[in-house]
Amino acid sequence: MSQGVQVEFDIKKILVRNIPGALDAYTAHQQNDRNGTDWWVEMVGGRFLSVDCKVREEDYAHKPPKYEDDLALETWSVIEERVPGWTLDKGKRSEYILWVWKDSGRWVMIPFPMLLKAFRGRKDRWVQLYKVGRQETTDGNTGQVLWRSECVFVPRKAVWAEILRIYGGSPNYATKAKV
């Protein structure tokens, strides 16, 4: 789905304009998508970064009555088999996660290692505090449910606050550091 979004959004421009040192961006092959790469970003020096793109149809941050500015963070990829979601996957190859909202054009990009640490530390609390949703993936021909996944809708500001709490530095560092 993330590759079909380019009609409404120029994901390539978002990536190249906002990742320092980016030269260009390319949609990934479908095989790479299974490993968490929807886009490759070519960097100065020849290295490539992996970006996983999460597309949401509706941007509830712009819709009354609640104006919910949240990020869908997957807790379970396959509920029936207890397969953890992408947000908990230490082996995921992505350097960045990019969310785009089709109806508003808004986007949010977060470095995946930081999101991984924040989510692993706060998942249980966030599941208690915020809305949890389940999604069914069905066979296109028969309509049979193939698997169910689950995510928690965490306010964007709560995600960034947790990342800042972890990575923002210690206010006492300067006084405790040995020179």
N, C-alpha and C positions, 0 to 999 in steps of 0.2 A: 504493500500500500504506500509506503514512503516514497517509492520511486514514481508513482503516478501522481504525486502531489505537485510536481514541478510546474504544472499548468497554472495552479493558483499561487504558488510561491516560487521564488527563485532560490531554492535551497543552496545551490552552488554559490550565489552571491552572498548569502548569509555566512556560509562557511569561510569563503575567501576573505571577506571584509572583516571578519571578527576573530579569526585565529591568526595570531602574529606569526609571520613567516610563511603563510600559505601562498602558494603560487597558483594553484588550480584545484578543482574538486571534480570527482568523477563518480557516477553511480557504480556501485559494486555489482559484481556478478551475483546471480541468485544463490550460488553455492556459498559465497561469502556472507550473504544475508543470514544463513542458518547459524553462522558463527558470531553474529552480532555486528556485522558491518554492512550498512546500507550505502555509505559513501566513503570514498578514499579521498583524503586531502593530501596533495603533493606539497611538500615543504621545501624551503630553501635547503640545499644540501642533499636533496634526493630522497629523503626519508618520507614515508607515507603514514598519516594518522588515520585511524579507523573511527568512524562516526556512526552511531546507531540513531536512527531517526524515528521518533514516536509521533504519530499523527493522530490528532483528535478532531473529530468533525465539528463539534460545537465548543465555543469558548465561553464558558459560564462566567468568566470574570467580567463579561460585558452584559450579562443578562440578569434582570431582576427576577425574583426578589432578593436572592442571596449574594450575587456577584462573587461566586466561588472561584478564586484564583488558585487552582491547585494543580499538582503534578500527579499523574497516575504512576504509582510505583508498584511493580509486580511482586506479590508475596509468593504466589504459587504459579508455576508455568503449566503444570499438569496436576491438578488437585488429586485426582484418583490414584496417581502413582507417587504422590508426595515429592514431585520434582520442584525444587525451589525456583522462584522467579528470577528473571534476568537481573533484578536489582540486588540480589544476594549472591550472584555468581562470581566468585573470585577468579575463575578461569576465563571470564568474558574478555575478549580482545579489545573492546572499544576504549578509546581514549576520551571521547566525548559522547554525551547523550544530547540530542537536539529534539525538543518538542516543538511542533508547529500546530497551530489551530487554523483549520481550513476556512472557517467563516469570518475570522477577524484579521488574519495575517500576522498575528502575534507569534513570537517564538521565544524560547528560553533554552540556553545551552549551559550544561554543567560538566566539568571534568568528571569522568566516570569514577576514577579511584577515590575521589573525595566523596562522591555520592554513595559509593559502596560502603565506605567506613561509617558515614553518617547513618545510612539506612540500617546497617547491621546492628548499630548501637541503639537505635530508637524504634525499630520495627514494632516490637510488642506494644510499646506505649502508643505509637501512632495508630495502630490497629484498634486500640481501645478508644482513642480520641476522635478519629475521623471516619468518614464514610468508607465502607468496604464494598466493592462491586465484583460480581462474577460475570464471566463471559463464556459463552459456548462457541466452540469451533465445530462447524458441521461439514459433512461431506456435501459438496456442491451438487452432486447428482441425486443422492438419496435423501438428503436432509438429516441423516443420522448424526447424532452428536459424537464427535471423535474424541474430544477432551474438553475440560473446563479449566479456565485459569482464573486467578483472583488478583486484584490489586487494591491498594488503599490510596485514597485521594488526599494527599497531604498538601496543605497550603504551601505555596511557593516560598513565602517568607519564612515558614517554619523550617523548610529544607535548608535555605541559605543561612538561617540563624544557627542551625546545628553545624553546618560546615564551618561557619565563622567561629563557633565555640571550640571546635576541634583544631582548626588550622590558623586561628587568628593570633596565636602567640600568647605567651603567658605575661601578664602585666608585671609579675615579679621576676621575670627572667633577668633583667638587667642588674637587679640587686643581688641575685643569687649566683650569677655567673662568675666563675673564677677567671681572672685575667692572667 
